[in-house]
Amino acid sequence: MSYRLAIFDFDGTLADSFPFFVSVFNQVADRHAFSRIHPQELDCLRKQGAREIMAHIGMPRWKLPLVARTFMSLMRKHRSSIPLFNNIANTLAHLDERGLILAVVSSNSQENITQILGSSCRHIRAFECGVSIFGKASRLRRVMRKFDVAPEDVIYIGDQPTDGEAAATAGIAFGAVAWGYGAYDAFHSLQSHEWFADVSELRRLAGSDTHLESSASL
């Protein structure tokens, strides 16, 4: 496995924002008139996809942009308490040093993302932010065009089934992470994907030195 371009989701993939998400969820639910969730539901919900979760809480799709903006606004006030996952900063540095082109495609705002990434922003060569969770495929393609990289040389790394669906629509590989919002069982419907059990395994994206010497010329 080796790639020239690795595109990352942000929340649940690079940033450990799930505790924040849970802490404000019921506040957002009350504001936008959908069902609250209870702590005992979390394990079950993490095994479901976004459409199933939205059906469970009674949130119609048309509300999604409004809800996303509320979450982003609340995160802006609390982002100093949201860390990157352990070893993410070192891993991004390693991949960058080995010649991979790194990018982020996320539903979160670029302001939130860059503030939380901090000095690790220097390793990211493109940001596509504020994307609907159901609209990431077009942004993945935009990043591919920006760097003129063929689909077979690209992987999208994310933590939810919708990330895998976006990768499939864009015609690229998908890597699911074990430390994010979605549990292992959430990805059973995807036809194929890489599985990363811990952050250190992301280093295998770098492949061989020979491959990366050629990609570093982009």
Summary of the structure (lengths in Angstrom):
residues: 218
radius of gyration: 16.8
end to end distance: 19.5
largest distance: 54.4
contacts: 685
relative contact order: 0.20
helix: 55%
strand: 13%
